[in-house]
Amino acid sequence: MIRLSQAGVYLIDGKQLVSDPAQAVQLAGRPVSQTEAAQGTMAYGILQAHNHSGDMQQLRLRFDSLTSHDITYVGIIQTARASGMTRFPMPYVLTNCHNSLCAVGGTINQDDHVFALSAARKYGGVYVPPNLAVIHSFNREMMAGCGRMILGSDSHTRYGALGTLAVGEGGGELAKQLVGRTYDIARPQVVCVYLHGAPRPGVGGLSSRSAQIGALATHGLRCLRHARCDERIRFVYYSVNRGAGGRRGEQNPLFAAI
């Protein structure tokens, strides 16, 4: 069953959701304002750490790393080169997983793969050869981490289950990052999705997400405290928007240790 709250809510100690400000003060044991509560989310902290505008209402963001696959990276790199880029200013992962299927005469865009390899050598990128890794699996394992931000030229770029605020965008925004520009947006709202219990066997991320798409239009901080790490990843992957959330630690000791 889904219960949708139209008003703002307070999440106390990651355990209790309350909508009444007086009850929030009582449970917290001290005065709590809406402004302070909004600044206590993971999303706010990540955005604040990556904002270069000095104004948390109008953000100018720089990302920790970029990622593209072999449908999009050629145009991005050529645009950045034409705009004066001389090196990749942050790690840029170039994967070859979308147009690497065999066709008559071999892979259908081997020339693009060679272009990416030469670009990685020249500008300092991370080249992932064909048939070795898919873009999002690679980024989840090698680039994601609590408090990080990743910008990718693929709509499924979201690693919130690992504490990373990832954004899927058009290639122009990646080209801007490569030439030292920022990602400029108004600070988005944060929506808390709080799940009770755990999914039954056979209920995956798509099932959970589909049940909420009709109720929610935008998604931000996702509180999946009681879900396993792999369940969080599927939940966030099948969401219809981007965001950061989840908790790491006691539920995922192996991942935290790595």
Long-range contacts (C-beta under 8 A, 24 or more apart in sequence): 2-211, 2-212, 2-215, 4-215, 4-216, 8-34, 8-37, 9-192, 10-37, 11-192, 11-194, 11-223, 14-223, 14-225, 14-247, 15-225, 17-192, 17-194, 38-190, 41-190, 41-192, 41-220, 41-221, 42-163, 42-221, 42-244, 42-245, 43-165, 43-188, 43-190, 43-220, 43-221, 43-243, 43-244, 43-245, 44-190, 45-147, 46-147, 46-148, 46-149, 46-165, 46-244, 47-165, 47-187, 49-147, 50-149, 52-182, 53-182, 53-184, 56-187, 57-186, 57-187, 58-184, 58-186, 58-187, 59-183, 59-184, 59-185, 59-186, 59-187, 60-182, 60-183, 60-184, 61-149, 61-182, 61-183, 61-184, 61-185, 62-90, 62-177, 62-182, 62-183, 63-90, 63-149, 63-150, 63-151, 63-167, 63-177, 63-183, 64-90, 64-91, 64-143, 64-148, 64-149, 64-150, 65-90, 65-91, 65-92, 65-93, 65-139, 65-143, 65-148, 65-150, 65-151, 66-90, 66-91, 66-92, 66-93, 66-150, 66-151, 66-152, 66-174, 66-177, 66-178, 67-92, 67-93, 67-94, 67-95, 67-135, 67-138, 67-139, 67-143, 67-150, 67-151, 67-152, 67-153, 67-154, 67-157, 68-92, 68-93, 68-94, 68-95, 68-135, 68-152, 68-153, 68-154, 68-171, 68-174, 69-94, 69-95, 69-96, 69-97, 69-98, 69-99, 69-135, 69-153, 69-154, 70-94, 70-95, 70-96, 70-97, 70-98, 70-99, 70-100, 70-109, 70-112, 70-113, 70-116, 70-130, 71-98, 71-99, 72-153, 72-154, 72-171, 73-112, 73-116, 73-119, 73-153, 74-112, 74-115, 74-116, 75-171, 76-153, 76-171, 76-174, 76-175, 76-178, 77-115, 77-116, 77-119, 77-123, 77-178, 79-171, 79-172, 79-175, 80-174, 80-175, 80-178, 80-179, 83-175, 83-179, 84-179, 85-123, 85-178, 85-179, 86-123, 87-123, 87-124, 88-123, 88-124, 88-125, 88-178, 89-177, 89-178, 89-180, 90-177, 91-125, 91-126, 91-143, 92-120, 92-123, 92-124, 92-125, 92-126, 92-178, 93-125, 93-126, 93-128, 93-135, 93-138, 93-139, 93-142, 93-143, 94-119, 94-120, 94-125, 94-126, 94-127, 94-128, 95-128, 95-133, 95-134, 95-135, 95-138, 96-128, 96-129, 96-130, 96-131, 97-128, 97-130, 97-131, 97-133, 97-134, 97-135, 98-135, 100-130, 100-131, 136-237, 139-166, 140-233, 146-248, 151-177, 151-183, 156-237, 157-242, 158-236, 158-237, 158-239, 158-241, 158-242, 158-243, 159-233, 159-236, 160-222, 160-232, 160-236, 160-242, 160-243, 160-244, 160-245, 160-246, 161-222, 161-224, 161-229, 161-232, 161-233, 161-235, 161-236, 161-245, 161-246, 162-229, 162-232, 162-233, 162-246, 162-248, 162-255, 163-244, 163-245, 163-246, 163-248, 164-244, 165-242, 165-243, 165-244, 166-242, 166-244, 167-242, 168-242, 188-218, 188-220, 189-218, 189-220, 190-220, 190-221, 191-216, 191-218, 191-219, 191-220, 191-221, 192-220, 192-221, 192-222, 192-223, 193-219, 193-221, 193-222, 193-223, 193-224, 193-245, 194-223, 194-225, 195-223, 195-224, 195-225, 195-226, 195-227, 196-226, 197-226, 198-226, 198-227, 198-231, 199-227, 199-231, 204-231, 204-234, 205-231, 205-233, 205-234, 205-235, 205-236, 205-237, 205-238, 206-234, 206-238, 208-235, 208-238, 209-235, 209-238, 209-239, 209-240, 210-238, 213-240, 219-243, 220-244, 220-245, 221-245, 222-246, 223-247, 225-251, 226-251, 227-251, 228-252, 229-255
